[in-house]
Amino acid sequence: MANISNEIFYLILLFFVSLVCLYIGYLIRKRLAESKVLNAEGLAQKILAEAVKEAETKRREVVLEAKDALYQNRADFEKETRDRRQELQNLEKRLLSREENLERRLDLLENKESKLISRDKQLTQREKVVQENEANYAHLIEEEKRQLEKISGMSSDDACKLLISELEGKAQHDAAKLIKQIEDEAREKAERKAKEIISLSIQRCASEYVAENTVSVVDLPNNEMKGRIIGREGRNIRALEMATGVDLIIDDTPEAVILSVFDPVRRAVAKKALEKLIQDGRIHPARIEEVVAKSKKEIDTSIR
């Protein structure tokens, strides 16, 4: 009986020991599980922090690349815009220069036309004066003839001879004036006709030959001299063209002015005068007329 009680006691004790061991094992496993969970959470937070940091770095790199690309595109756009604007400004300057040249040539043509009209009017008036003088001479001749017929002892032939002797001096003087006038008009018409013939001949020649023989180039020390030659509102260049009868072409050719005219003497005078003005530096209408007059005298002296 005592042995059975001991066995039961040992069994109960073993049972309680087993329960204690199980409980202790449970606690150990719980602690191990909690430790693993804590380690896993730390690792996850570390991975998450690294991922966030890497994502932030990537985001900054992308933003910087986008900003660089935007800045480069903006710089390219601004450069292209400046180039386009500069091209438009250059084109506008060329158009304005050509328009000014056309206006100057139109003014010259209008002036030449007005001069021709004025000369035609003068010739018409001279013709009227000559006709009136002829009528007056005829009337005087008739009066002298009647007076001579009243003189006693003088025949009509003698009266005619006397009248002729009296009017001979005047007639010679008037005839000389008329001959001089006719010669001047004939010379002017011949010169104008010769210029027309020369112009037609030049137009039929090759363009390179015409350009070579009708154009002179004057070199400038700098491009700022172009503005001084043109003057305020173009008064200097108009004065120079009117004084010399030469067309001045100021285009995009750097540091050069082109003189264009068929008359080589006028072109030589204009070139010499322009070179003197450039060397002197004083360029205004009064000075231009003075220098052109001196240049004409020098060219005439050289030709003689």
C-alpha positions as CSV (number, residue, x, y, z in Angstrom):
1,M,0.0,0.0,0.0
2,A,2.9,2.3,0.8
3,N,4.5,1.4,-2.5
4,I,1.4,2.4,-4.4
5,S,1.2,5.7,-2.6
6,N,4.8,6.4,-3.5
7,E,4.2,5.7,-7.1
8,I,1.2,7.9,-7.2
9,F,3.2,10.6,-5.5
10,Y,6.0,10.3,-8.0
11,L,3.5,10.3,-10.9
12,I,1.9,13.4,-9.5
13,L,5.3,15.0,-9.0
14,L,6.4,14.0,-12.4
15,F,3.2,15.5,-13.8
16,F,3.8,18.7,-12.0
17,V,7.4,18.8,-13.1
18,S,6.3,18.2,-16.7
19,L,3.8,21.0,-16.4
20,V,6.5,23.3,-15.0
21,C,8.9,22.3,-17.8
22,L,6.2,22.9,-20.4
23,Y,5.5,26.3,-18.9
24,I,9.1,27.1,-18.8
25,G,9.5,25.9,-22.5
26,Y,6.5,28.0,-23.4
27,L,8.0,31.1,-21.8
28,I,11.4,30.4,-23.5
29,R,9.7,30.1,-26.9
30,K,7.6,33.2,-26.3
31,R,10.8,35.1,-25.4
32,L,12.6,33.8,-28.5
33,A,9.5,34.6,-30.7
34,E,9.4,38.1,-29.3
35,S,13.1,38.5,-29.8
36,K,12.8,37.4,-33.5
37,V,9.8,39.7,-34.0
38,L,11.8,42.7,-32.5
39,N,14.8,41.8,-34.7
40,A,12.5,41.5,-37.8
41,E,10.9,44.9,-37.0
42,G,14.3,46.6,-36.6
43,L,15.5,45.1,-39.8
44,A,12.3,46.1,-41.6
45,Q,12.6,49.7,-40.2
46,K,16.3,49.8,-41.3
47,I,15.4,48.5,-44.8
48,L,12.5,50.9,-44.9
49,A,14.8,53.8,-43.9
50,E,17.4,52.9,-46.5
51,A,14.7,52.5,-49.1
52,V,13.3,56.0,-48.2
53,K,16.8,57.5,-48.2
54,E,17.5,55.9,-51.6
55,A,14.2,57.0,-53.0
56,E,14.9,60.6,-51.8
57,T,18.3,60.4,-53.4
58,K,16.8,59.2,-56.6
59,R,14.1,61.9,-56.4
60,R,16.8,64.6,-56.0
61,E,18.8,63.2,-58.9
62,V,15.7,63.2,-61.1
63,V,14.8,66.7,-60.1
64,L,18.3,67.9,-60.8
65,E,18.4,66.2,-64.2
66,A,15.0,67.7,-65.0
67,K,16.2,71.2,-63.9
68,D,19.4,70.8,-66.0
69,A,17.3,69.7,-69.0
70,L,14.9,72.6,-68.5
71,Y,17.8,75.1,-68.1
72,Q,19.5,73.7,-71.3
73,N,16.2,73.9,-73.2
74,R,15.6,77.4,-72.0
75,A,19.1,78.5,-73.0
76,D,18.7,76.9,-76.4
77,F,15.4,78.6,-76.9
78,E,16.7,82.0,-75.8
79,K,19.8,81.6,-78.1
80,E,17.6,80.7,-81.0
81,T,15.3,83.6,-80.2
82,R,18.2,86.0,-80.1
83,D,19.5,84.7,-83.4
84,R,16.1,85.0,-85.0
85,R,15.8,88.5,-83.6
86,Q,19.2,89.5,-84.9
87,E,18.4,88.1,-88.3
88,L,15.2,90.1,-88.4
89,Q,17.0,93.3,-87.3
90,N,19.7,92.8,-90.0
91,L,17.0,92.2,-92.6
92,E,15.1,95.3,-91.4
93,K,18.3,97.4,-91.7
94,R,18.9,96.1,-95.2
95,L,15.4,97.0,-96.3
96,L,15.6,100.4,-94.7
97,S,18.9,101.1,-96.5
98,R,17.5,100.0,-99.8
99,E,14.4,102.1,-99.3
100,E,16.6,105.1,-98.5
101,N,18.7,104.5,-101.6
102,L,15.5,104.3,-103.7
103,E,14.1,107.4,-102.2
104,R,17.4,109.3,-102.9
105,R,17.4,108.1,-106.5
106,L,13.7,109.1,-106.9
107,D,14.5,112.6,-105.5
108,L,17.4,112.9,-108.0
109,L,15.2,111.8,-110.9
110,E,12.5,114.3,-109.8
111,N,15.1,117.1,-109.6
112,K,16.5,116.2,-113.1
113,E,13.0,116.1,-114.5
114,S,12.2,119.5,-113.0
115,K,15.4,120.9,-114.4
116,L,14.6,119.6,-117.9
117,I,11.1,121.1,-117.7
118,S,12.6,124.4,-116.6
119,R,15.0,124.3,-119.6
120,D,12.2,123.6,-122.0
121,K,10.3,126.6,-120.6
122,Q,13.4,128.8,-121.0
123,L,13.9,127.6,-124.6
124,T,10.2,128.3,-125.4
125,Q,10.6,131.8,-123.9
126,R,13.7,132.4,-125.9
127,E,11.9,131.3,-129.1
128,K,9.2,133.8,-128.4
129,V,11.8,136.6,-127.7
130,V,13.5,135.8,-131.1
131,Q,10.2,135.9,-132.9
132,E,9.3,139.2,-131.2
133,N,12.8,140.6,-132.2
134,E,12.3,139.5,-135.8
135,A,8.9,141.3,-135.9
136,N,10.5,144.4,-134.3
137,Y,13.3,144.3,-136.8
138,A,10.8,144.1,-139.7
139,H,8.8,147.0,-138.3
140,L,12.0,149.1,-137.9
141,I,13.0,148.3,-141.5
142,E,9.7,149.5,-142.8
143,E,10.0,152.7,-140.8
144,E,13.5,153.4,-141.9
145,K,12.5,152.7,-145.5
146,R,9.6,155.2,-145.3
147,Q,11.8,157.9,-143.7
148,L,14.5,157.4,-146.3
149,E,12.0,157.7,-149.1
150,K,11.0,161.2,-147.8
151,I,14.6,162.4,-148.0
152,S,15.1,164.4,-151.2
153,G,17.7,163.4,-153.7
154,M,17.9,159.8,-152.5
155,S,16.7,156.8,-154.3
156,S,15.3,153.7,-152.8
157,D,18.5,151.8,-153.5
158,D,20.5,154.5,-151.6
159,A,18.0,154.4,-148.8
160,C,18.4,150.6,-148.6
161,K,22.1,150.9,-148.6
162,L,22.0,153.5,-145.8
163,L,19.5,151.4,-143.9
164,I,21.7,148.4,-144.3
165,S,24.8,150.2,-143.2
166,E,23.0,151.4,-140.1
167,L,21.6,148.1,-139.2
168,E,24.6,146.1,-140.2
169,G,26.3,146.6,-136.8
170,K,23.2,145.6,-134.9
171,A,22.5,142.7,-137.1
172,Q,26.0,141.4,-136.8
173,H,25.8,141.7,-133.0
174,D,22.4,140.1,-132.8
175,A,23.5,137.4,-135.3
176,A,26.6,136.7,-133.2
177,K,24.4,136.4,-130.1
178,L,21.9,134.1,-132.0
179,I,24.8,132.0,-133.3
180,K,26.2,131.7,-129.8
181,Q,22.8,130.7,-128.5
182,I,22.3,128.1,-131.2
183,E,25.8,126.7,-130.7
184,D,25.2,126.4,-126.9
185,E,21.8,124.7,-127.5
186,A,23.4,122.4,-130.1
187,R,26.3,121.6,-127.8
188,E,23.8,120.8,-125.0
189,K,21.7,118.6,-127.2
190,A,24.7,116.9,-128.6
191,E,26.1,116.2,-125.1
192,R,22.7,114.9,-124.0
193,K,22.4,112.7,-127.1
194,A,26.0,111.5,-126.6
195,K,25.2,110.5,-123.0
196,E,22.1,108.6,-124.2
197,I,24.1,106.8,-126.8
198,I,26.8,106.0,-124.2
199,S,24.2,104.8,-121.7
200,L,22.6,102.5,-124.3
201,S,26.0,101.2,-125.3
202,I,26.9,100.5,-121.7
203,Q,23.6,98.8,-121.1
204,R,24.3,96.4,-124.0
205,C,27.7,95.5,-122.6
206,A,28.3,92.7,-120.1
207,S,27.3,93.5,-116.5
208,E,30.8,92.8,-115.2
209,Y,32.3,95.3,-117.7
210,V,29.7,97.9,-116.8
211,A,30.2,97.5,-113.1
212,E,34.0,97.7,-113.5
213,N,33.8,100.9,-115.6
214,T,30.9,102.7,-113.9
215,V,31.5,102.0,-110.2
216,S,34.3,103.1,-107.8
217,V,34.8,102.0,-104.3
218,V,36.0,104.2,-101.5
219,D,37.4,102.5,-98.4
220,L,36.4,103.7,-95.0
221,P,38.5,103.6,-91.8
222,N,35.5,102.2,-89.9
223,N,31.8,101.5,-90.2
224,E,31.0,104.5,-88.0
225,M,32.1,106.8,-90.9
226,K,29.0,105.6,-92.8
227,G,26.7,107.3,-90.4
228,R,28.7,110.5,-90.6
229,I,28.6,110.4,-94.4
230,I,24.8,109.9,-94.4
231,G,24.3,112.7,-91.8
232,R,21.2,113.6,-89.9
233,E,18.2,112.5,-91.9
234,G,20.5,111.9,-94.9
235,R,21.4,115.6,-95.5
236,N,25.1,115.0,-96.0
237,I,24.7,112.2,-98.6
238,R,22.0,114.2,-100.4
239,A,24.3,117.3,-100.5
240,L,27.2,115.1,-101.8
241,E,25.0,113.5,-104.5
242,M,23.6,116.9,-105.6
243,A,27.1,118.5,-105.8
244,T,28.7,115.7,-107.7
245,G,25.9,114.1,-109.7
246,V,27.0,110.7,-108.5
247,D,24.9,108.0,-106.7
248,L,26.3,106.9,-103.4
249,I,25.4,103.3,-102.4
250,I,25.9,102.5,-98.8
251,D,25.0,98.8,-98.3
252,D,26.1,96.0,-96.1
253,T,29.6,96.0,-97.5
254,P,31.9,96.5,-94.5
255,E,34.0,99.7,-94.4
256,A,33.3,100.7,-98.0
257,V,31.1,103.2,-100.0
258,I,30.2,102.6,-103.7
259,L,30.1,105.5,-106.2
260,S,28.0,104.8,-109.3
261,V,27.8,107.0,-112.4
262,F,28.5,106.7,-116.1
263,D,30.6,109.9,-116.3
264,P,34.2,109.0,-115.2
265,V,35.0,112.6,-114.5
266,R,32.2,113.0,-112.1
267,R,33.1,109.7,-110.5
268,A,36.7,110.8,-110.1
269,V,35.6,114.2,-108.6
270,A,33.3,112.4,-106.1
271,K,35.9,109.9,-105.1
272,K,38.5,112.6,-104.5
273,A,36.1,114.8,-102.6
274,L,34.9,111.9,-100.4
275,E,38.4,110.8,-99.6
276,K,39.3,114.4,-98.5
277,L,36.1,114.6,-96.4
278,I,36.9,111.3,-94.7
279,Q,40.5,112.4,-94.0
280,D,39.4,115.8,-92.7
281,G,36.6,114.5,-90.6
282,R,34.4,117.6,-91.0
283,I,31.4,116.5,-93.0
284,H,28.5,118.9,-93.4
285,P,26.7,120.4,-96.5
286,A,28.7,123.7,-96.6
287,R,32.0,121.8,-96.2
288,I,30.9,119.3,-98.9
289,E,30.3,122.0,-101.5
290,E,33.7,123.6,-100.7
291,V,35.6,120.3,-101.0
292,V,33.7,119.3,-104.2
293,A,34.6,122.6,-105.9
294,K,38.3,122.2,-105.0
295,S,38.2,118.6,-106.2
296,K,36.7,119.7,-109.6
297,K,39.5,122.3,-110.1
298,E,42.1,119.7,-109.3
299,I,40.6,117.1,-111.7
300,D,40.3,119.7,-114.4
301,T,43.9,120.7,-113.9
302,S,44.9,117.0,-114.1
303,I,42.9,116.5,-117.3
304,R,44.4,119.5,-119.0
